[in-house]
């Protein structure tokens, strides 16, 4: 297992704060899309609360989401990436489009976070050329179709095999093992049972030898276990899922509520180190 990823030491958990510059994300759509300034302020606040990484995205990947044009995605994300990077923060660009990757890295992004695991046109080649750390996520189908009756022979085995194959593709494209992070894609083409199985067997995915990102923040599976509440009322369920991942050894957690994650992780770590 590498000791660092994108300059971040992996001997402690890292919080990735979600900065959606979109009008239609499932949880906070439109809240920070009115202006780049609002998204920048949100990202700066997340960094102040304890986020190690700020994940900037300009295209919603919620179930059923429609794609946006390249020009619109670039217009949304580039000013935010540049401002947050210039302020000294580690910025990731959440995109599945090679040209957005290229321009965002030029603007200061240090990580490419791709829900398609660099399977899009030219994405793998661009990542190799840029020599930029990447987060490879598993998704069954597309955002438009992924929740239409997802099925697997063995969800943990299937996701593990896919991530292993994509990591190998990155190595062959010239990236180093210390530039690769894996994400099982909680909620992306998975049923409740699939999500729970992946969270339970996080250690199996870590067996591939790469750091692991868990992103369960505000996902709808939480309400299936308790009661139907809005996305902004799923903080406790989010923390429970992420603590399970932390217990298993995952290192990066993509969240909306940075303060809650920081506090929960601090208490968990203190308990683990107590006599």
Phi, psi and omega in degrees: 000127176302153180271342181222156171220123181053037179082000181262127178291138185262020177271006178208157181288149178237138179261128174258114179275133184274120178243090181275118176255059187222153177273353192223023175293152189294332188257313185230029183306126177090342185294327182236018183265352184294328180201156176298326182300320180295318179293320179297313179300320178297315179297318179297321178295320178297319178297319178297328181280346176128009179287130176277332182229141175246116188260106186262124180227141181241010177222122180292139174242025175295159178304128178085001184293144176271146177290159175247165179287157178301315182299319181291318180297316179297318179300322182288315194266327189299314179297326181288314177303311184298315182295315181291322177293318179295335177279001174095013184262154175280115185249135170249148177254120181268096183206157175245015185243127187301319183291326176294319176303310184299311184288326179291320177295321176298328180279353176126357178296141182252351182220141171257123180244106190239118180293345178260006178058040176062035177267353181288166180305123174071357186296314181296317180297316181296316179299319178295318179295320182284341185053048184252135175304146185229149170247121185256118182251148174270132174217130175270118182084210180236169176305329180288332189239352195297335181259016176272086177054058177296143180212153181216154169288318180206100190301317181293314180295319181293316180294319179300315181296319179297312182295323177297318180294319181289324176297318178297320178299322179292319177300318180290337177275358175106002176278151178272161179299331180280003177252012186238132173230145184247151181220119182290350175073054178302127179085357181257089183076042180220145171276176175304313181298320178298313181300315182295320180295318179295320178293322179293325187252034178306321183298330177296320179289324177296338179297347177288343176095015178238154174298155185236135173256136174243128180232086180254008191300119174061017183292152187293339180300335180299319182289335179289342180262348183228273179203160182288112176227162178295161183302326182280005177245025182247025184296316183294317178296321176301311182297320179300315179296318182288326176294326175297318177295320178296318178301323182279345177117003176297152188246337184233139185227121184268118190223158169270324186256086186295316182300318179295319179296314180302314181296314180299317180294322180297317179295315180301314181295321179296320178296317181296328183266358181288157179288000000 
